[in-house]
């Protein structure tokens, strides 16, 4: 397997997005892992740290059609999927596509929509298709949902159920910038570096190559056992009420494949697992008496530290 296209892709995307997003190379890398592996991202962070700008810059860099959906309590499932309407000119029903018919979807403040509307995303996220009036339509590929939610507000919100959370490959946070990074953000806010000026630095053919070849990354028996030990540890921990599902196991494996490829390897090493597991697993477990993202990440990290790491020479 040739890994150079993966490395070049990562470097160009990070360099381009960093023209408007300061100091978030790790977050951009996680977005790339999700895109290539066919997953979705839940960005959980406070307002004003640049979540929306990051998604817009990411889509512009890739040159993929994107739509932004502002989730509100009165948003209906048909507002996402589209509707069949009667066209009097042609005397027939026609389908009007909703905003889900794009490659990258920014679902802003997803937890403000009702459970009915949230659930309308399940089919789109899992099967890359939508069904309206009994007719199924395929969505554009690659298809990626980047949803945001504010962790500190509860009034007027509807928390995502476990079934919906499990559809996201990762739940991540951007966090505050450092002192120097924030100074740079302020200076850039009055400069000419705008998202609309960002060039597209990759082609559709490149993206398709990565999507079709990341699964050629191999894994040894020892590392696969290490992944399974980690998964089973979440199910057998007394402090964890709900452990990682088989969907979560598959998600971690795919994420490790992509992460290995974009870092120049055609095989997975234990460090890939240790790095990706907190991002992939933190929203797939329920800890007794704790709900914050930080608590879940710390729990996963403590489990990782308690496990024996394969020592084979990779």
Secondary structure, DSSP 8 states (H G I E B T S, - for coil): ---HHHHHHHHHHHHHHTTTS-S-HHHHHHHHHHHHHT--EEEE--TTSSHHHHHHHHHHHHT--EEEEE--TT--THHHHEEEEEETTTTEEEEEE-TTSSSEEEEETGGGS-HHHHHHHHHHHHHSEEEETTEEEE--SS-EEEEEE-TT--TT-----HHHHTT-SEEE------HHHHHHHHHHHTSS--GGG----S-HHHHHHHHHHGGG-B--HHHHHHHHHHHHHHHS-TTEEE---HHHHHHHHHHHHHHHHHTT-SB--HHHHHHHHHHHHTTT-EETTB--HHHHHHHHHHHHHHS-------
